[in-house]
Amino acid sequence: MKIILRKDVATLGDAGEVVNVKNGYANNYLIPQGYAIRATEGTIKALETEKKQQARKIELQRKSARDLAAKLEQMTLKVNAKAGESGKLFGTVTASDIADALKLQGFEIDRRKITLEAPIKSLGKYEADAKIFMDITVKLNIEVEAEGAGE
């Protein structure tokens, strides 16, 4: 029997694939559990239409991510932190601190998508990577300043 997978099934394939399975497996397990639907002409056409719409949606998201990446690459993000006389920080600047600074600038990026090569423990200029979309990563220029230095 031909079926269309609605969810990823480890032994069969990924969601959206059309696969052949035995009638019993489809009727007794896959279809009742919501893992698959019968592959008829109508459902296959609906699947193709859904894939086209999803591709269009992803392309729009990719375009807006590229625009965001261009803005972020031009910008130098200033992060304020408490520091001693020698320029050594009391603690570290984390991805969460960078995400908060980005939020103040009007950019919403999840802290888990920001990658630092090493913990930032002193004042100065640094770079971090931020994954904005599936395959779009941007380098963030970060300048760590002592609290009260910019005022």
Secondary structure, DSSP 8 states (H G I E B T S, - for coil): -EEEESS-BTTTB-TT-EEE--HHHIIIIIHHHTSEEE--HHHHHHHHHHHHHHHHHHHHHHHHHHHHHHHHHH-EEEEEE-B-TTSEEEEEE-HHHHHHHHHHTT----GGGEEESS-EEESEEEEEEEEEETTEEEEEEEEEEETTTT-
